[in-house]
Amino acid sequence: MAAEPAWLAEGRRHIWLPYTQMATAPPSLAVAATEGTRIVLADGRELVDGIASWWTACHGYNHPHIRTAVAEQLARMPHVMFGGLANEPALRLAKRLAGLLPDPLNRVFFSDSGSVAVEIALKMALQFWLNRGVRERHRFVSFQGAYHGDTFAAMSVCDPEEGMHSLFAGALPEQHVVPLPRDEAGIAAFDAYLAAQGGDAAAVIVEPLVQGAGGMRFHGPETLRALRAACDRHGLLLIADEIMTGFGRTGTLFACEQASVVPDIVTLSKALTGGTMALAATVASDRVFEAFLSEAADDALMHGPTFMANPLACAAANASLDLFEREPRLAQARAIEAHLGEALEPVRGLPGVVDVRAHGAIGVIQLDDMSRIDWLKARFVEAGVWVRPFADIVYVTPAFTIDEADLARLTDALVGVVTAWSRER
Ligand SMILES: *Cc1c(COP(=O)(O)O)cnc(C)c1O
C-alpha cells in the first residue's frame, strides 16, 4: 500500500471532523479523485460509492455537463452580491424551481446550506404570523425521528435525542415534538394534540415520505395528506423539508408529489447542484410571500446570506436540472428501487437484522445493535464499497447513474458484510 500523503499526516492535527469523537476516531481515508460512481483513494484503491456524498451526487461525480456549466460561469463571474444586483443563473434557476414545484409555490429564497434553508423556512413561518399581527404563534410542531439540520432552530425541531435537546436544554427553543402519525389512531391523536396544544404553533415541519438522517424511516402518503388536512383545520402552515428527498431520491422529483400534497413552504438543498456546490433554497407559496408585502420596512423577510444565490452554484443547479430533463433519472431511481428490493432480501430474518426496506433509490438494512460500527465500516472498505452505517442502519443511496455491475457490487457487499456481522455477533 502506498504511503500516506503528506497533506493528510500534516493536516490531520488541525482538522475537526463532523459528528466525530476525535479521541478515538479511526483516520479518514485520503481521496485522490472521484469519477462517476467511484471514489479513487490516494493509495490507488477504488471504492464503489454507495452514499453519493450524503445524497448529493445524483448524476455521479464529475458529470461533464455540470463541469462545463461551472467552468463557463467561473470564467464570467464566480460571485456577485445578491442585494440590489441580479445574476442570470439565479433568476433562471428560481423560475425553473417554481415551474417544477406545484402551484402556488412560486417564490424562491436562496441560501447556502440545508440547515440555513430550514432556519429561513421557520423564520418565514414565524414572521408570516407576526406580519398579520398574530404574536402567539411562535412555536413549531415536528416529529420524533426527524432531522432538519444542525443550527439551533433546526436542532430544536429534530428528534430530541438526535438534536440533543437534553444536552442543550435551556439553549434550544422548546417545540412540540410529537410521534409521526402513521395510522388512523395516530392521525386522530395528532389532530387532538393540535386542538389542545397547537394554539401557539406557527407551522408543522416534516420530511415527506422519508425521515433521512434520523434513520431512513419511511411513511406513507396518507401521513402527508393527514398532516396537510390537520394544518388546514387548525390554521397552521405546512413546511416540507425536501432537502433529502428532493430531486428524485424517492422516485418522483419531489416526495410530496406521491401524496398530491402542496406544502406552504419547501426546503431544498443536497442534490440541488448535483453534488458539486453548496446551495439551498426555501420556496414559499404566494400566500406566504404576500404576508410580507406592505408599506412597512419591518414586514420584509429579515435574512440575507453573504453568498446568497451564488452564480457558480446556481449554474451547477441549472445544469443539474438540464440532466433531469434530458436523461431518465426518475426511471433510473425506480430501477434502483426494484434492484434494492430484491438484492437485499437475503439478509431478512438473519439474527440481528430488524428490517430490510427500500423506497426509491434508498436501500436500508436495520440492525439491532451498532456497537461494532467501526468493524462494519472497515469491512465495507475491504469489500471495495463506500457505505457509512449510522444510528441503527446500514444503507445505500447511490447516484441514479450507477450501472448494474456497480450496483450489484454494492448490494453484494452489503449482504456479505451484514451476513458476516450476523454470524459473529
Ligand atoms: C441534510 C439535511 C438538512 C441539513 O442540511 P445541511 O446542508 O447539512 O445543513 C436538513 N434537512 C434534511 C432533511 C436533511 O437531510
PDBQT file of the ligand as one rigid body, heavy atoms in Angstrom, charges set to zero:
ROOT
HETATM    1  C1  LIG A 501     -29.049  17.240   5.360  1.00  0.00    +0.000 C 
HETATM    2  C2  LIG A 501     -30.363  17.748   5.781  1.00  0.00    +0.000 A 
HETATM    3  C3  LIG A 501     -30.505  19.025   6.357  1.00  0.00    +0.000 A 
HETATM    4  C4  LIG A 501     -29.335  19.917   6.662  1.00  0.00    +0.000 C 
HETATM    5  O1  LIG A 501     -28.630  20.298   5.522  1.00  0.00    +0.000 OA
HETATM    6  P1  LIG A 501     -27.130  20.836   5.665  1.00  0.00    +0.000 P 
HETATM    7  O2  LIG A 501     -26.771  21.268   4.289  1.00  0.00    +0.000 OA
HETATM    8  O3  LIG A 501     -26.294  19.693   6.165  1.00  0.00    +0.000 OA
HETATM    9  O4  LIG A 501     -27.161  21.970   6.637  1.00  0.00    +0.000 OA
HETATM   10  C5  LIG A 501     -31.789  19.440   6.686  1.00  0.00    +0.000 A 
HETATM   11  N1  LIG A 501     -32.863  18.665   6.457  1.00  0.00    +0.000 NA
HETATM   12  C6  LIG A 501     -32.755  17.449   5.900  1.00  0.00    +0.000 A 
HETATM   13  C7  LIG A 501     -33.993  16.644   5.662  1.00  0.00    +0.000 C 
HETATM   14  C8  LIG A 501     -31.507  16.947   5.562  1.00  0.00    +0.000 A 
HETATM   15  O5  LIG A 501     -31.418  15.711   5.027  1.00  0.00    +0.000 OA
ENDROOT
TORSDOF 0
